[in-house]
Amino acid sequence: MNAHPPVITCRALAKSYGRRRALAGVDLDVPEGTVFGFLGPNGAGKTTAIRILLDLVRRDSGEVAVLGADPRSGGVRLRRDVGYLPGELPLAARRPARDLLAFLGRLRGGVPRGEVERLAERLHLDLDRPLRGLSKGDRQKVGLVQAFMHRPRLLVLDEPTSGLDPLLRQEFLDMVREVRAEGRTVFMSSHVLSEVQDVADRAAVIRAGRIAALEDMDDLRERALRRVTLTFAEPVGAAEFAALEHVRDAAVDGATLTCTVEGSPDALVKQAARHTVLGLTSEEPDLEELFFTHYTEGGAARGAEAGDAGA
Ligand SMILES: Nc1ncnc2c1ncn2[C@@H]1O[C@H](COP(=O)(O)OP(=O)(O)OP(=O)(O)O)[C@@H](O)[C@H]1O
């Protein structure tokens, strides 16, 4: 992944609103062709950082490059090459979504024929309804269509799943995977890891204006523990399982084995397959807990410092 050049770089990025410090020195690299989750609680600074990337808010200090250019000077190109979903899209017009999207498409330098209709169909959005009567979820769909429609090199999405029902969330995540498969990049914010854990390659936590944790999702999954219970047709011995790679705390009760697996369950599955397996349960690893344990340990002191300064 590191072979890819970063499409977003931030160094010592800082921003205050009056005495309130929103960003207290953010360092970030988002490699091209990846999906990057930008996580943090309310007020952590996610939206401020995103707006700086789009040149909608001016930073106080620090360096920023988006697609190789400072967003302060790269305006027109930025709008063509970046798809941006704001946290809230002001949509008060009587006109239908179709008109707004056609207008925005022209601003972006053109949209492939049929793309708006294709996206609207996937997201179950009626393009002919007036914008001002749309529900929160429908507004979010309009926001997503305008962010994806010109097939930008970089998508910057502020809370993209907010307001979407579970089926549409899955559809949206498929859209994100397709973008990555084409070598394009997605930077998306969320309050919770579970929203992005299936799709993100990397995730960073911002807290009180600083990056408090940065994780490669594969590494995180590698470290994840899961509790496994296997039921066999005949009694088995604990010893044959206890020594396996990635297996811990193996205990046998008659024909039932319970153990903890850290990382790949491959060795356990192959050993179990030597017997007749009647049942298998595996608790999903709680990545959220793993991620945030690490971040609390690593980032608490720094977070508290920034919080004091910001208050
Ligand atoms: N326009 C503004 N004027 C004054 N303070 C602001 C402004 N915008 C943001 N802030 C403050 O800056 C801090 C960071 O806010 P920001 O909106 O960037 O956080 P966020 O992580 O996006 O939060 P949320 O998840 O709630 O959207 C907060 O303390 C917020 O109150």
The ligand as an SDF file (V2000), in Angstrom:
LIG
                    3D

 31 33  0  0  0  0  0  0  0  0999 V2000
  -17.8840   27.6280   12.3600 N   0  0  0  0  0  0  0  0  0  0  0  0
  -17.4830   27.3570   13.5920 C   0  0  0  0  0  0  0  0  0  0  0  0
  -17.4230   28.3030   14.5520 N   0  0  0  0  0  0  0  0  0  0  0  0
  -16.9970   28.0190   15.8050 C   0  0  0  0  0  0  0  0  0  0  0  0
  -16.6300   26.8010   16.2240 N   0  0  0  0  0  0  0  0  0  0  0  0
  -16.6900   25.7970   15.3270 C   0  0  0  0  0  0  0  0  0  0  0  0
  -17.1220   26.0060   13.9740 C   0  0  0  0  0  0  0  0  0  0  0  0
  -17.0780   24.8370   13.3260 N   0  0  0  0  0  0  0  0  0  0  0  0
  -16.6260   23.9270   14.2290 C   0  0  0  0  0  0  0  0  0  0  0  0
  -16.3940   24.5060   15.4200 N   0  0  0  0  0  0  0  0  0  0  0  0
  -15.8750   23.8260   16.6230 C   0  0  0  0  0  0  0  0  0  0  0  0
  -14.6780   23.1590   16.2610 O   0  0  0  0  0  0  0  0  0  0  0  0
  -14.6080   21.8660   16.8750 C   0  0  0  0  0  0  0  0  0  0  0  0
  -14.5070   20.8110   15.7850 C   0  0  0  0  0  0  0  0  0  0  0  0
  -15.7360   20.7410   15.0630 O   0  0  0  0  0  0  0  0  0  0  0  0
  -15.9880   19.8230   13.7910 P   0  0  0  0  0  0  0  0  0  0  0  0
  -17.3120   20.1750   13.2530 O   0  0  0  0  0  0  0  0  0  0  0  0
  -14.8090   19.9080   12.9120 O   0  0  0  0  0  0  0  0  0  0  0  0
  -16.0130   18.3850   14.4730 O   0  0  0  0  0  0  0  0  0  0  0  0
  -16.5910   16.9990   13.8960 P   0  0  0  0  0  0  0  0  0  0  0  0
  -15.5990   15.9780   14.3240 O   0  0  0  0  0  0  0  0  0  0  0  0
  -16.8770   17.1250   12.4670 O   0  0  0  0  0  0  0  0  0  0  0  0
  -17.9090   16.8330   14.7180 O   0  0  0  0  0  0  0  0  0  0  0  0
  -19.3340   16.1890   14.2700 P   0  0  0  0  0  0  0  0  0  0  0  0
  -19.0940   14.7390   14.2040 O   0  0  0  0  0  0  0  0  0  0  0  0
  -20.2020   16.5920   15.3880 O   0  0  0  0  0  0  0  0  0  0  0  0
  -19.6980   16.8180   12.9670 O   0  0  0  0  0  0  0  0  0  0  0  0
  -15.8350   21.7580   17.7520 C   0  0  0  0  0  0  0  0  0  0  0  0
  -15.4640   22.1440   19.0490 O   0  0  0  0  0  0  0  0  0  0  0  0
  -16.7990   22.7540   17.1440 C   0  0  0  0  0  0  0  0  0  0  0  0
  -17.6700   23.2420   18.1220 O   0  0  0  0  0  0  0  0  0  0  0  0
  1  2  1  0
  2  3  1  0
  2  7  2  0
  3  4  2  0
  4  5  1  0
  5  6  2  0
  6  7  1  0
  6 10  1  0
  7  8  1  0
  8  9  2  0
  9 10  1  0
 10 11  1  0
 11 12  1  0
 11 30  1  0
 12 13  1  0
 13 14  1  0
 13 28  1  0
 14 15  1  0
 15 16  1  0
 16 17  2  0
 16 18  1  0
 16 19  1  0
 19 20  1  0
 20 21  2  0
 20 22  1  0
 20 23  1  0
 23 24  1  0
 24 25  2  0
 24 26  1  0
 24 27  1  0
 28 29  1  0
 28 30  1  0
 30 31  1  0
M  END
$$$$
